[in-house]
């Protein structure tokens, strides 16, 4: 089985002259990336495991020193690469909490048994999270935005690959 990686940031620039890098984190809070001592670094499906020697939040970014990166030129070569973490390294979510990465790819079915589509991404609005559900099979190929709130989301079955919703197919 292939290791499932979750992209958690992007290297935006070298930082200083001693091999540090500046990272734009994709985590909800910048320090979320600091929970992981090893990162996969790469792009286009080519990943290399790197050990984090030191890392800290620096304003809206994270700066980090990776093992084997000793100078500014080596750090600059990483610019534009992604930072990913193995999904297996995530802590178990609390009951009725889900990682967005686990929701993407799930089939969304309403109470009438109609498949509304597949979750392609999730985003935050401030009031609640929203599932982007794309139906590429229907003749009219549509995208639905479903609020991830209790009155709409009836059941999430990660293992079964489905989300049951109270959402009419005509919405």
MOHUZI-V692642 format. One record per pair of residues at least 6 apart in sequence whose ideal C-beta (glycine too) atoms are under 6 Angstrom apart, sorted by the first residue. I is the first residue (numbers start at 1). J is the second residue. D is the distance in whole Angstrom. If there is no record, write none. Layout:
I	J	D
I	J	D
This chain:
3	86	5
4	87	4
5	40	6
5	84	4
6	85	6
6	87	5
6	101	5
7	82	5
7	84	5
8	26	5
8	27	6
8	33	6
8	83	5
8	85	5
9	23	5
9	24	6
9	25	4
9	26	5
9	33	6
9	83	4
10	24	5
10	82	6
11	21	5
11	23	6
11	78	5
11	79	6
11	81	5
12	22	5
12	24	5
13	22	5
13	79	6
14	72	5
14	75	4
14	76	5
15	21	6
15	22	4
15	63	5
17	72	5
19	69	4
19	70	5
19	71	5
19	74	6
19	75	5
20	63	5
20	65	5
21	64	6
21	75	5
21	78	6
22	61	5
22	63	5
23	61	6
23	62	4
23	83	6
25	33	5
25	62	5
27	33	6
30	57	5
30	62	6
31	57	5
33	62	5
34	55	5
36	85	5
36	89	6
37	52	6
38	49	6
38	51	6
39	50	5
39	83	5
40	47	4
40	49	6
40	84	4
41	48	6
41	50	5
41	81	5
42	48	6
42	81	6
43	81	5
43	82	6
50	66	4
51	67	4
52	64	6
53	65	4
53	67	5
54	65	5
55	62	6
55	64	4
69	75	6
98	156	6
100	122	4
102	158	5
103	119	5
103	122	6
104	119	5
106	119	5
106	161	6
106	163	5
107	118	6
107	161	6
107	162	5
108	116	4
108	117	6
108	133	5
108	163	5
108	165	6
109	115	5
109	162	6
109	164	6
110	165	5
110	167	5
111	166	6
114	169	5
116	133	5
116	144	6
117	133	4
117	134	5
117	135	3
118	134	6
119	131	5
119	133	6
120	132	5
120	134	5
121	132	5
122	129	6
122	131	6
123	130	6
128	147	5
128	148	6
128	149	5
129	148	4
130	145	5
130	147	6
131	146	5
131	148	6
133	144	4
133	146	6
134	143	5
135	142	5
146	152	6
146	167	6
152	165	6
152	166	6
152	167	6
153	165	6
154	164	4
154	166	6
155	164	4
156	163	5
